[in-house]
Amino acid sequence: MAILARRRTGNVQSHHAPGAVGLVQGALVDMITAADVAEKAAQVEVEEIRGICPQHVTLIAIFGTIADVDAALKAVTEFFNS
């Protein structure tokens, strides 16, 4: 969690540690869509994780309870596999 905390790009910092973190990576446009789908599917907080990627891949983290992160990841997977 400390590694992710240092690499989070958002200004919103939760006062307590989330129960789970889901990581998703892909093209920027897909990660914007994934973040939207995740936040609409469950009570989660989605943030971009900073990094250096020569292939221009973007990484997002989905923070929340285990059940909410699971629901968000399932919704993202279903969206991109349909």
Protein Blocks (a to p, Z undefined) as FASTA:
>chain_A
ZZmmmmpcbfbdcfbdcfbdcdddddfklmmmmmmmmmmmpccdddddddddfklpacdd
ddddfklmmmmmmmmmmmmmZZ
